Structure formats: structure tokens, C-alpha cells
Amino acid sequence: MIPTETGHAPARPRLPRALVPLANILGFLWRSPTSAFGLIVLGLLIAMALLGPVLAPYDPYAQDLQATLQAPSAAHWFGTDELGRDILSRLLFGAAITLRIIFLVTIVVGPIGMAVGTVAGYFGGRVDTVLMRVTDIFLSFPSLILSLAFVAALGPSLNNAIIAISLTAWPPIARLARAETLTFRKADYISAARLQGASPARIIWKSIVPMCLPSVVIRLTLNMATVILTAAGLGFLGLGAQPPMPEWGAMIATGRRYMIDSWWLVTFPGIAILLVSLAFNLLGDGLRDALDPKQMNRR
């Protein structure tokens, strides 16, 4: 490094203070092979969703009845379906649908679960009992079965599937937020805030929610694998995205009738679902290690 006129080396550019923790977490994730794999797959999913219209070699909805059920080739890398539509193009457009499901479910489930859990843990008593009994009712049913019931009541569509998944995915977040709140509500800084006249809403928002946020983010990341599988299951059963929308679960549903002779119809959408689900599981495990206070101290 070249010294300046004052004899001192110029200072290295630094990240804004608010971005330093995020950079540390990303650096920790990238150093772990499994977490790095999750980051790469998530990055590919985002790139596919954003650049799908540019990268897709064909119109995913265009039918070519003279090119039906063609095996993977130079013209169609992943083959074609029963209507002659290009599988690769449909997978690229399906990534946007999957990312939409993940994003909408996250922004609904996170606040609901956090609100229910922190309110129940902070107030305790009857409030805690009522909110946790409602949570237990939702937890007593498998998420896919409960989602099927909601979609059956709302009607089959992608938006209704997202609503149904959101209604069934918040209870684990609420349970976790309540457990975290119970460990913090007796802390000295919470008592000091009460003595200063802070309202319960302010204490929850300013003091408890930030402490619960790391654990909730980890749980949300791990839950995304279940969300993806549930959405694919609803699409497979015909209750999620409706044809001709290129949703991965719906693609498997339409391709299962031809899977013995045309294996590519279900193989490539299945691999996409597997990789994205696995990526979120690995990324969640990496976040759990990255946000561990012991690991943070080592860094």
C-alpha cells in the first residue's frame, strides 16, 4: 500500500455500520460448504425468477403438437411435455412462482407468528392460555392436511394456496417467539423500561422483538422447505396453481401420466423442488450457527 504525504497508509473503505453484521453473517455462511451450497441455490432461484423471460429459449405457454414428448436434446435441453411445451422454459418461469410463494408466505407468517408469540409470552395468564390453545389447535393437524381444508373452502388457485399455507405456517413461529419472550420478560432492562412508564406495546416492539428476531429468522428459513413442499403438494393435487401456469408441483401432476416412457416430465421439476428445499434447510442450519453467540464471539 502506498503511503500518503503524511506518511500514513490510507484507510481502507469500510462498510456502513448497519451492514457489518450482515457482511459477517454472509462471510460465515460462505465459509461453510453446506451453507454456501444453500446460498448458491437461492441465488440461482432468484436469478431464474428475475431473468426467466430473458433466459427461457421458448415461450413456456406455446404449444407445438408436432414436438410432443420429445426427449432432452440440443433443441430442447430438458425435453418437451405432452403439449410440446419446452420443459426448461417452464421451469424458469416456475421459479418466479416459487419465489413469489416464499416471499408472500414469509411476510405474512413472520409478523403473525411474532405478534402472537410475543404478546402471549409477555402478558401471560389468560392471554397466554387463549393464544397458545389456538396455536395448539393449528399444530394438531399436519400442515398439508390443514392447507387442503382451507383451499377446499376458498377454492383452488395459487393465491388461495398462498393464503392457506400462511394460515398453517405461523404456529411454530408463535411457539418459538413465546419461548424467547419468556426468557426475556423478567430481564432487568425490561423492568427498567416499565419503571420509566413505557407501554407494553413499546416494550414488546423495542425490547423483545429485536431479541426474538434472530431465532425467528432461522425458523422461517427452515420452514421455507416445508412451505415449498406444501405448495408443490397442493399444485400436484390440483388445488394450487392452475394449468397452464408452470408451477413445479402442477408440472409433476400433469407429467405423472407419461412418466414411464417420458421420465423427464417429472424428473426435472422434482429435482428443482428437491434442490430448493434442501438449500433452505442447509441455509437455516448455517444461519443457526452464524447467529450463535459463541460463534459470534469467535469471530
Summary of the structure (lengths in Angstrom):
residues: 299
radius of gyration: 23.6
end to end distance: 25.7
largest distance: 77.1
contacts: 990
relative contact order: 0.14
helix: 73%
strand: 1%
